[in-house]
Amino acid sequence: MIFYLSCTGNTLWAANRLSKSLQESLVPVTDPAATATAYRLKEGEKLGFCFPVHGWRPPKIVRDFIRRLTVENMSGHYSFALCTAGDNIGETMDIFQQDLKQRGIKLNSTFSLIMPESYVGMPFMDVDKPAKEAQKKKMAAELLTQYIEMIDNEEDGIRRLTIGNWPRINSRIIGGYFVRHLVTDKPFRVDEQRCVKCGKCASVCPTANVIGGKDRFPAWKRDGSCLACFACYHHCPTRAIEYGRRTKNKGQYYYKP
């Protein structure tokens, strides 16, 4: 069983490969069925977690899910976690492991994959150029093949993580600011002259925070459910969605095979 969150598709690509190779089922943490947070693993079943890094931390929705999670029979079952990021992960996995420890779950091994950048909510951040995007995808595919073999063989104590420089500053200080001030849908706006009312933005939002659909202009709920993942922005075919002035003249990205 692999619990996962994906916003612009990087993590979904990795989770799908893990699921197919390991023959493990996928459970999205945003699915209504995932609110039933008591689970019992089948004989021989592994427990996995896949999620993107948000502000050098696990996404709030993932942490909230873990706080409610109960696995009734962890003993004897292999567990792992894999996160995706555009650059580095800081102390993301340390934070995640502490959250799991509170639920009595210990990870056997942890992994990270550097994937194309999708966060565009800060002035100095943009998507990768095509050549860098392609290079990241190629390297991630090669690494994931190695990770799958390690997980399939139930190798213990593996810690293949791109932590980067100043992990504590990034995760604790900048990450704290990110959670408090940047995880919000308040700056999102739609240019009604550009919007073609296709409904794509609403359909790709992982938390159903975008109200709308075909033949309707989108609106954001402003109720705290937004992850600031920019899935709506990146999937808009006419660039009708902006995040205040922070996304002006920036690129778009979502995972394509």
C-alpha positions, 0 to 999 in steps of 0.5 A: 500500500502506497499513500501519495500526494501529487500536484503537478504530476512528478510524484504521481509518475514516481508513485505509479512506477513504484506501484506497478513494479512492487505490485502495491496499491495506491491510495491518494491522501486527498481521496475521501476514502483516505479519511478512514485512517485505520488500515491493516496491511495484507501478508507481505504488503509493504507500506510506502509514502510518496509526496512532493516537498513544499517549502522544504517540508512535507505538505501540510495535508500529508502531515495532517493525514499522518496525524490521523493514520493508524496501521494496525499491524506494522510489525514485520512489514517493510516501510519506505518514503519517497519525496520529490523536489525541484532542488533539495529537500532540507530536513523534510524526511526528518520532519516526516519521520518524526510525524510517523514516530508519533503514530508508532510507524518506523521507516526502513528506508527513505529516498528523494528524487530531484524533478523539474521545478514547479514552484513559482510563488517566489520572485526568484523561482521559476520552472526549469528550462527545457534542457534542464527539465529533460535532464532531471527527468532522465536522472530521476528515471535512472535513480527510481529504477535503483530505488525500486530494486532496493525497496523490492529487496527490502533493504534497510537503513537506506537514506538516499536524500538530496538534503542540500546546504543549510537544511535546518534554515531551509526547513525550519525557518524558511519553511515555517514562513512558507507554511504561515504566509505562502500556503494560501489561495488569496493571490490567485486571480483569473483573467476573464478575457483569456479564460476559455472556461474549460474547467481544467484548473478545477479538475486538476486541483488535488484538494478541490479548492477551485470552484468551477468547471466547463463553461464557468469561470474558476473561483478559489474557496479561500477556506484554507484548503489550498496547497499553493501547489500551482496545479491550476496555474500550470495546467491553464491552457491560455495562461489566464490564471496568475498568482498576483504579480508573482507569476508574471512572465513565468513558465508553466510545468506539469509532468508529461511522459 
